[in-house]
Amino acid sequence: MTLSQVLAPQLQQSLALLQAPMLELRAMVAQELAQNPVLEELPVTETTQEEKETREEAATAAADPAEPPPDTRFDPATEKGGSQPVDDFQAEFERLVRVDQEWRDHFAQTNLPSRQSAEEEEKRQYMFDSLVVSASLQENLLEQVRLADLTEEQEKVAELIVGNIDDYGYLQSSAEELAFSTSIPAEQILEVLQVVQTFHPPGVGARDLRECLLLQLRRDGKENTLEFRIVNDCMEALGKRRIPEISRKLGVTVEEVQASMQRIANLEPRPGRAFLPDNNQYIVPEVFVQRMDDEFLVTTANDSVPHLRISNVYKDLMAQADSSTEVREYIRDKIRAGKFLIKSLHQRQQTILNIAKEILNRQREFMEKGVAFLKPLTMVQVAEVVGVHETTVSRAVSGKYMETPQGTFEMKYFFTSGLQTTTGGNVSNTSVKDMIDELIKKEDQSKPLSDEEIVKLVAEKGVRIARRTVAKYRSELNILPSHLRKVY
């Protein structure tokens, strides 16, 4: 016997719609249109009375969750085009939301520790932010350096090597070049390089394609295979696919060479490929902040959201006396599912709009003056004002973008922890990162700023910050330590 929380399929669908970015949302709705025959999509310019009522009810529910909107019913016995609504869809929806919220509140009270200190709140916010953040290859390798069994001196050499590995995983400088620029013996650099080449992904730290493939074969224990011999002894012929030449040189059959080449083709020629950003990701802003004289206006991309309605054809079928019980029950289930989808879409838009309005309310200075004026903000603070759970805020802003007078930003960008200023106020850690980035951009590259020097310069701007925090923010900005930034 176990106690577990299970969300109803309809509520799971509602949460999925809330979390989905615009392009995914359209794909999900298209799938529902294909599966539910009673649904039909309206042109953007056409809005039915049914849709207006649904939108108003969704707005009411989002604005005041404690007071459910009026029930919407559809009665086939009394309605033939759709005016007096019948099923208890709204009651079901409210019940599902209420049950889900009660479970969340129960687990929040029994399983989560009280958040009292600023440090605990920052850790909690970092957890939310980390859900959609992926590490770069260099960050991944630097983490492995810290976990490796290296001396302090070897660790510095390893960081130097990682700093010279490109995004595809190849070492761009020879040991001699690194030795010349740092005065570290080449033998010591090669010794540490062998350790770095054992890191994940296999093949990282190689100086050419041949070494990259050999590293992967060694990692798989295939040093005594024909594949290893082909890569080690016949790399040029392999690249030009001179199969007979390889066959003669190694004394094996053409068929054996071909089979080995197929296995070699399964190796990864660019080990860092998995860590490359998705350059084909298309961003569609869902929220727009526009300045109108001295005020800001917040709108959502409602025109991009599919406009749906229940087809009158199926309502007529329900009203026909000669329709069988099975047909009527099937249509009833589809109408109920369709109404839930329409309601969920409108409530999604209203929730995002309410959250965006609260972000604008708290980040007005950012909208007027820029990143330096971004204020600390947590999802808990917005959730309390909007009247939803903080996990709902997290879902609503995930993957959504806001177009502002300062540029287009992911909505999660506006949620940051803060640092205290010397005047007793607070400043967003994003603003502090921007300060650090600007200081390093303007530094003398022959005498780069140390973390301790950055602490002093940031303090002159009125922000108190620890050296370890500077190191953390510098790492998050993908900026190397001072000794690796030095240009000789």
C-alpha positions as CSV (number, residue, x, y, z in Angstrom):
1,M,0.0,0.0,0.0
2,T,1.5,3.4,-1.0
3,L,0.1,6.9,-0.9
4,S,0.8,8.8,-4.2
5,Q,-0.4,11.9,-5.9
6,V,-2.1,11.3,-9.2
7,L,-3.3,14.2,-11.4
8,A,-6.4,13.7,-13.5
9,P,-5.7,13.5,-17.3
10,Q,-7.6,16.7,-17.9
11,L,-5.7,18.6,-15.3
12,Q,-2.4,17.2,-16.7
13,Q,-3.5,18.6,-20.1
14,S,-4.3,22.0,-18.6
15,L,-0.8,22.1,-16.9
16,A,0.9,21.0,-20.2
17,L,-0.9,23.8,-22.1
18,L,0.2,26.4,-19.5
19,Q,3.8,25.3,-19.7
20,A,4.1,24.9,-23.5
21,P,5.7,27.8,-25.4
22,M,3.7,29.2,-28.4
23,L,5.0,26.9,-31.1
24,E,4.5,23.8,-29.0
25,L,1.1,25.1,-28.0
26,R,0.0,25.3,-31.6
27,A,1.3,21.8,-32.2
28,M,-0.7,20.4,-29.2
29,V,-3.9,22.2,-30.3
30,A,-3.4,20.8,-33.9
31,Q,-3.2,17.3,-32.4
32,E,-6.4,17.9,-30.4
33,L,-8.2,19.2,-33.5
34,A,-7.2,16.0,-35.3
35,Q,-8.4,13.8,-32.5
36,N,-11.6,15.6,-31.5
37,P,-14.2,16.0,-34.4
38,V,-16.4,18.4,-32.5
39,L,-13.7,21.1,-32.4
40,E,-13.1,23.5,-35.2
41,E,-10.7,26.5,-35.5
42,L,-11.9,30.0,-36.2
43,P,-10.2,32.6,-38.2
44,V,-8.4,35.1,-36.0
45,T,-10.9,37.9,-36.9
46,E,-13.9,35.8,-36.0
47,T,-15.0,35.5,-32.4
48,T,-18.2,33.8,-31.4
49,Q,-20.4,34.7,-28.4
50,E,-19.5,31.3,-26.9
51,E,-15.8,32.1,-27.1
52,K,-16.4,35.6,-25.5
53,E,-18.2,34.0,-22.6
54,T,-15.5,31.4,-22.2
55,R,-12.8,34.1,-22.1
56,E,-14.7,36.1,-19.5
57,E,-15.1,33.1,-17.3
58,A,-11.4,32.2,-17.6
59,A,-10.5,35.8,-16.7
60,T,-12.8,35.6,-13.7
61,A,-11.3,32.3,-12.5
62,A,-7.7,33.7,-12.9
63,A,-8.5,36.9,-11.1
64,D,-10.4,35.3,-8.2
65,P,-9.7,31.6,-7.8
66,A,-11.7,31.5,-4.6
67,E,-14.9,32.3,-6.5
68,P,-15.6,29.9,-9.4
69,P,-17.1,31.3,-12.6
70,P,-20.7,30.5,-13.5
71,D,-21.4,26.9,-14.7
72,T,-21.5,26.4,-18.5
73,R,-24.0,23.8,-19.5
74,F,-25.2,22.4,-22.9
75,D,-28.6,20.7,-22.9
76,P,-29.4,18.8,-26.1
77,A,-33.0,18.6,-25.1
78,T,-33.5,22.4,-25.0
79,E,-30.7,23.7,-27.1
80,K,-30.1,23.5,-30.8
81,G,-27.5,26.1,-31.8
82,G,-26.0,26.7,-28.6
83,S,-27.4,29.1,-26.1
84,Q,-28.4,27.4,-22.8
85,P,-25.5,25.5,-21.8
86,V,-25.4,21.4,-20.2
87,D,-22.7,19.5,-18.8
88,D,-21.0,20.2,-15.4
89,F,-17.7,20.9,-17.1
90,Q,-16.9,24.0,-15.0
91,A,-17.7,22.2,-11.8
92,E,-15.3,19.4,-12.8
93,F,-12.6,21.9,-13.7
94,E,-12.9,23.7,-10.4
95,R,-13.0,20.5,-8.5
96,L,-9.8,19.2,-10.2
97,V,-8.0,22.5,-9.6
98,R,-9.1,22.6,-6.0
99,V,-8.0,19.0,-5.3
100,D,-4.6,19.6,-7.0
101,Q,-4.1,22.8,-4.9
102,E,-5.0,21.0,-1.7
103,W,-2.4,18.3,-2.4
104,R,0.2,20.9,-3.2
105,D,-0.5,22.8,0.0
106,H,-0.4,19.6,2.0
107,F,2.9,18.6,0.6
108,A,4.3,22.1,0.9
109,Q,3.3,22.1,4.6
110,T,4.6,18.6,5.5
111,N,7.6,18.2,3.2
112,L,9.2,21.6,2.7
113,P,11.3,23.4,5.4
114,S,10.3,26.9,6.3
115,R,12.2,29.5,4.2
116,Q,13.5,32.0,6.7
117,S,16.9,33.2,5.6
118,A,17.8,35.0,2.4
119,E,20.4,32.3,1.6
120,E,17.7,29.6,1.7
121,E,15.5,31.7,-0.6
122,E,18.4,32.2,-3.0
123,K,19.0,28.4,-3.1
124,R,15.3,27.8,-3.8
125,Q,15.3,30.4,-6.6
126,Y,18.4,28.8,-8.0
127,M,16.6,25.5,-8.1
128,F,13.8,27.0,-10.2
129,D,16.3,28.7,-12.5
130,S,18.3,25.6,-13.0
131,L,15.4,23.6,-14.4
132,V,15.9,25.1,-17.9
133,V,19.6,25.9,-17.8
134,S,22.1,23.7,-19.6
135,A,25.8,23.8,-19.0
136,S,28.3,24.6,-21.7
137,L,31.2,22.2,-22.6
138,Q,33.7,24.4,-20.8
139,E,31.5,24.5,-17.6
140,N,31.1,20.8,-17.7
141,L,34.9,20.2,-18.1
142,L,35.7,22.7,-15.3
143,E,33.4,20.9,-13.0
144,Q,35.2,17.6,-13.8
145,V,38.5,19.3,-13.1
146,R,37.3,20.2,-9.6
147,L,36.2,16.6,-9.1
148,A,39.4,15.1,-10.5
149,D,42.3,13.9,-8.2
150,L,44.7,16.7,-9.1
151,T,47.0,18.8,-7.0
152,E,46.4,22.6,-6.8
153,E,49.2,23.2,-9.4
154,Q,47.8,20.5,-11.8
155,E,44.3,22.0,-11.4
156,K,45.5,25.3,-12.7
157,V,47.1,23.6,-15.7
158,A,43.9,21.7,-16.3
159,E,41.9,25.0,-16.3
160,L,44.4,26.4,-18.8
161,I,43.8,23.4,-21.1
162,V,40.1,23.6,-20.8
163,G,40.2,27.3,-21.6
164,N,41.9,26.4,-24.9
165,I,39.3,23.7,-25.9
166,D,36.9,24.9,-28.5
167,D,33.1,24.3,-28.6
168,Y,33.6,21.1,-30.6
169,G,35.9,19.6,-28.0
170,Y,39.3,20.0,-29.7
171,L,42.4,21.5,-28.0
172,Q,43.4,24.5,-30.2
173,S,46.9,25.1,-28.8
174,S,49.8,22.7,-28.7
175,A,51.6,21.9,-25.4
176,E,54.6,23.9,-26.7
177,E,52.5,27.0,-27.3
178,L,50.9,26.7,-23.9
179,A,54.3,26.2,-22.3
180,F,55.7,29.3,-24.1
181,S,52.8,31.6,-23.0
182,T,52.7,30.4,-19.4
183,S,56.3,29.2,-18.6
184,I,54.9,25.9,-17.5
185,P,57.0,22.9,-18.7
186,A,55.5,21.2,-21.7
187,E,55.9,17.8,-20.0
188,Q,53.7,18.9,-17.1
189,I,51.1,20.2,-19.6
190,L,51.1,16.9,-21.5
191,E,50.7,14.9,-18.2
192,V,47.6,16.9,-17.2
193,L,46.3,16.7,-20.8
194,Q,46.1,12.9,-20.4
195,V,43.9,13.4,-17.4
196,V,41.6,15.9,-19.2
197,Q,41.3,13.4,-22.1
198,T,39.7,10.9,-19.8
199,F,36.8,13.4,-19.1
200,H,33.3,13.2,-20.6
201,P,32.5,13.3,-23.5
202,P,34.9,10.7,-24.9
203,G,37.4,12.2,-27.3
204,V,37.5,15.6,-25.7
205,G,40.8,17.4,-25.5
206,A,42.1,15.7,-28.7
207,R,44.4,17.8,-31.0
208,D,43.1,16.3,-34.2
209,L,40.5,13.9,-35.6
210,R,42.8,10.9,-35.5
211,E,43.5,11.4,-31.8
212,C,39.8,12.0,-31.1
213,L,38.8,8.7,-32.6
214,L,41.6,6.8,-30.9
215,L,40.6,8.2,-27.5
216,Q,37.0,7.0,-28.0
217,L,38.2,3.5,-29.1
218,R,40.5,3.3,-26.1
219,R,37.7,4.3,-23.8
220,D,35.6,1.4,-25.2
221,G,38.5,-1.1,-24.8
222,K,39.1,-1.6,-28.6
223,E,42.8,-1.1,-28.8
224,N,43.3,-4.5,-30.3
225,T,40.7,-4.2,-33.0
226,L,40.9,-3.6,-36.7
227,E,39.2,-0.2,-36.2
228,F,42.0,1.0,-34.0
229,R,44.6,-0.1,-36.5
230,I,42.8,1.6,-39.4
231,V,42.6,4.9,-37.5
232,N,46.1,4.7,-36.1
233,D,47.9,3.6,-39.2
234,C,45.7,4.6,-42.2
235,M,44.0,7.8,-41.3
236,E,44.7,9.6,-44.6
237,A,43.5,6.6,-46.6
238,L,40.4,6.3,-44.3
239,G,39.5,9.9,-45.0
240,K,39.7,9.3,-48.7
241,R,38.0,5.9,-48.4
242,R,40.8,4.1,-50.2
243,I,39.6,0.7,-49.0
244,P,41.9,-1.5,-51.2
245,E,44.9,0.5,-50.0
246,I,44.0,-0.1,-46.4
247,S,43.3,-3.8,-47.1
248,R,46.8,-4.3,-48.6
249,K,48.6,-2.3,-45.9
250,L,47.0,-4.2,-43.0
251,G,46.8,-7.6,-44.7
252,V,43.0,-8.0,-44.3
253,T,40.1,-8.5,-46.7
254,V,38.2,-5.7,-48.3
255,E,35.0,-6.9,-46.5
256,E,36.7,-6.7,-43.1
257,V,37.8,-3.1,-43.8
258,Q,34.3,-2.1,-44.9
259,A,32.8,-3.6,-41.7
260,S,35.3,-1.8,-39.6
261,M,34.7,1.5,-41.4
262,Q,31.0,1.2,-40.6
263,R,31.8,0.8,-36.9
264,I,34.2,3.8,-37.1
265,A,31.4,5.9,-38.6
266,N,29.5,5.4,-35.3
267,L,32.2,7.4,-33.4
268,E,31.6,11.1,-32.7
269,P,34.0,13.3,-34.7
270,R,32.9,16.4,-32.7
271,P,32.7,15.4,-29.0
272,G,31.4,18.8,-27.9
273,R,28.4,18.8,-30.3
274,A,26.0,17.7,-27.5
275,F,26.8,20.9,-25.6
276,L,26.3,23.3,-28.5
277,P,23.3,25.7,-28.1
278,D,20.3,25.0,-30.4
279,N,20.9,27.7,-33.0
280,N,17.6,26.8,-34.7
281,Q,15.4,27.7,-31.8
282,Y,12.8,30.2,-32.8
283,I,11.5,32.7,-30.3
284,V,8.0,33.9,-30.4
285,P,7.2,36.6,-27.8
286,E,4.0,35.9,-25.9
287,V,3.9,39.1,-23.9
288,F,4.4,42.7,-25.2
289,V,5.2,45.7,-23.1
290,Q,4.7,49.0,-24.9
291,R,5.2,52.5,-23.7
292,M,2.2,54.8,-24.1
293,D,3.1,58.3,-23.0
294,D,4.1,57.9,-19.4
295,E,2.5,54.5,-18.9
296,F,3.3,51.0,-20.0
297,L,0.7,48.7,-21.6
298,V,0.9,44.9,-21.3
299,T,-0.7,42.7,-23.9
300,T,-0.5,39.0,-24.8
301,A,-0.2,37.4,-28.3
302,N,-3.9,36.2,-28.3
303,D,-3.9,36.4,-32.1
304,S,-1.3,33.6,-32.2
305,V,-3.3,31.3,-30.0
306,P,-5.7,29.1,-31.9
307,H,-9.3,30.2,-31.6
308,L,-11.6,27.2,-31.1
309,R,-15.3,26.5,-30.8
310,I,-17.7,23.5,-30.6
311,S,-19.1,22.7,-34.1
312,N,-22.9,23.4,-34.4
313,V,-23.1,20.2,-36.5
314,Y,-22.5,18.0,-33.5
315,K,-24.7,20.1,-31.3
316,D,-27.5,19.4,-33.8
317,L,-26.7,15.7,-33.8
318,M,-27.1,15.7,-30.0
319,A,-30.5,17.3,-30.3
320,Q,-31.9,14.8,-32.9
321,A,-34.3,12.4,-31.3
322,D,-33.2,9.5,-33.6
323,S,-29.6,9.6,-32.5
324,S,-28.5,6.4,-30.7
325,T,-27.4,6.4,-27.1
326,E,-23.9,5.5,-28.1
327,V,-23.6,8.4,-30.6
328,R,-25.0,10.8,-28.0
329,E,-22.6,9.6,-25.3
330,Y,-19.6,9.8,-27.7
331,I,-20.5,13.3,-28.8
332,R,-21.1,14.4,-25.2
333,D,-17.6,13.2,-24.1
334,K,-16.0,15.0,-27.1
335,I,-17.9,18.2,-26.3
336,R,-16.8,18.0,-22.7
337,A,-13.2,17.5,-23.7
338,G,-13.4,20.3,-26.3
339,K,-14.9,22.7,-23.7
340,F,-12.2,21.9,-21.3
341,L,-9.5,22.6,-23.9
342,I,-11.1,25.9,-24.8
343,K,-11.3,26.9,-21.2
344,S,-7.8,25.9,-20.5
345,L,-6.4,27.9,-23.4
346,H,-8.2,31.1,-22.2
347,Q,-7.1,30.5,-18.6
348,R,-3.5,30.0,-19.8
349,Q,-3.6,33.4,-21.5
350,Q,-5.1,35.1,-18.5
351,T,-2.6,33.6,-16.1
352,I,0.3,34.7,-18.2
353,L,-1.1,38.2,-18.6
354,N,-1.6,38.5,-14.8
355,I,1.9,37.4,-14.1
356,A,3.3,39.8,-16.8
357,K,1.4,42.7,-15.2
358,E,2.9,42.0,-11.8
359,I,6.4,41.7,-13.4
360,L,5.9,45.1,-15.0
361,N,4.6,46.5,-11.7
362,R,7.8,45.4,-9.9
363,Q,10.3,46.0,-12.7
364,R,9.1,49.4,-14.0
365,E,12.6,50.9,-13.6
366,F,14.0,48.2,-15.7
367,M,11.5,49.0,-18.5
368,E,12.5,52.6,-18.3
369,K,16.3,52.5,-17.7
370,G,17.7,49.0,-18.5
371,V,19.4,46.0,-16.9
372,A,21.2,48.0,-14.2
373,F,17.8,48.7,-12.6
374,L,16.5,45.1,-12.5
375,K,15.2,44.5,-9.0
376,P,15.3,41.2,-7.0
377,L,12.1,39.2,-7.5
378,T,11.0,35.7,-6.6
379,M,8.2,33.5,-7.9
380,V,6.7,33.4,-4.4
381,Q,6.2,37.1,-4.4
382,V,4.4,37.1,-7.8
383,A,2.3,34.0,-6.9
384,E,1.0,35.7,-3.7
385,V,-0.2,38.7,-5.7
386,V,-1.6,36.8,-8.7
387,G,-3.3,34.2,-6.4
388,V,-1.7,31.0,-7.7
389,H,0.9,28.6,-6.5
390,E,4.5,29.4,-7.2
391,T,4.8,26.2,-9.2
392,T,2.1,27.6,-11.5
393,V,4.2,30.7,-12.0
394,S,7.2,28.6,-12.8
395,R,5.2,26.7,-15.4
396,A,3.7,29.8,-16.8
397,V,7.0,31.7,-17.4
398,S,9.0,28.6,-18.6
399,G,10.0,29.1,-22.3
400,K,7.9,32.3,-22.6
401,Y,9.4,35.5,-23.9
402,M,8.5,39.1,-23.2
403,E,9.1,41.9,-25.7
404,T,10.0,45.1,-23.8
405,P,11.4,48.6,-24.6
406,Q,14.8,47.2,-23.5
407,G,14.7,44.1,-25.8
408,T,13.2,40.6,-25.8
409,F,13.8,38.5,-22.6
410,E,12.7,35.2,-21.3
411,M,10.2,35.8,-18.6
412,K,12.3,33.8,-16.1
413,Y,15.0,36.5,-16.6
414,F,13.0,38.9,-14.4
415,F,13.1,36.5,-11.4
416,T,16.4,36.9,-9.6
417,S,17.7,36.9,-6.1
418,G,19.3,40.0,-4.7
419,L,22.3,41.5,-2.9
420,Q,22.2,44.2,-0.3
421,T,23.7,47.7,-1.1
422,T,25.6,49.9,1.2
423,T,22.6,52.1,1.5
424,G,20.4,49.3,2.8
425,G,18.6,48.6,-0.4
426,N,18.6,45.6,-2.7
427,V,20.0,45.1,-6.2
428,S,19.4,42.1,-8.5
429,N,22.2,39.6,-9.0
430,T,21.6,40.0,-12.7
431,S,22.5,43.7,-12.4
432,V,25.6,42.7,-10.4
433,K,26.6,40.2,-13.1
434,D,26.2,43.0,-15.7
435,M,28.6,45.1,-13.6
436,I,31.2,42.4,-13.4
437,D,30.9,41.7,-17.1
438,E,31.4,45.4,-17.9
439,L,34.4,45.7,-15.6
440,I,36.1,42.7,-17.2
441,K,35.4,43.9,-20.7
442,K,37.2,47.2,-19.9
443,E,40.1,45.7,-18.0
444,D,43.8,45.8,-19.1
445,Q,44.3,42.4,-20.6
446,S,48.0,42.4,-19.6
447,K,46.9,42.9,-16.0
448,P,43.4,41.3,-15.7
449,L,41.3,42.0,-12.6
450,S,41.4,39.4,-9.9
451,D,38.2,38.4,-8.1
452,E,39.3,40.4,-5.0
453,E,39.9,43.5,-7.1
454,I,36.4,43.1,-8.6
455,V,34.9,42.9,-5.1
456,K,36.5,46.3,-4.3
457,L,35.3,47.9,-7.6
458,V,31.8,46.6,-7.1
459,A,31.8,47.9,-3.5
460,E,32.7,51.3,-4.9
461,K,29.4,51.1,-6.8
462,G,27.6,50.5,-3.5
463,V,27.1,46.8,-3.7
464,R,28.5,44.4,-1.0
465,I,29.6,41.1,-2.4
466,A,31.8,38.2,-1.3
467,R,34.8,37.0,-3.4
468,R,33.3,33.5,-3.7
469,T,30.1,35.1,-5.1
470,V,32.2,37.0,-7.7
471,A,33.8,33.7,-8.7
472,K,30.4,32.1,-9.0
473,Y,28.9,34.9,-11.1
474,R,32.1,35.0,-13.3
475,S,31.7,31.2,-13.9
476,E,28.0,31.7,-14.8
477,L,29.1,34.3,-17.3
478,N,31.6,31.9,-18.9
479,I,34.5,34.2,-17.9
480,L,37.8,32.5,-17.1
481,P,39.9,33.3,-14.0
482,S,42.3,36.2,-14.2
483,H,45.4,34.0,-14.8
484,L,43.7,32.5,-17.8
485,R,42.6,35.8,-19.2
486,K,46.1,37.3,-19.2
487,V,47.5,38.2,-22.6
488,Y,51.3,38.1,-22.7
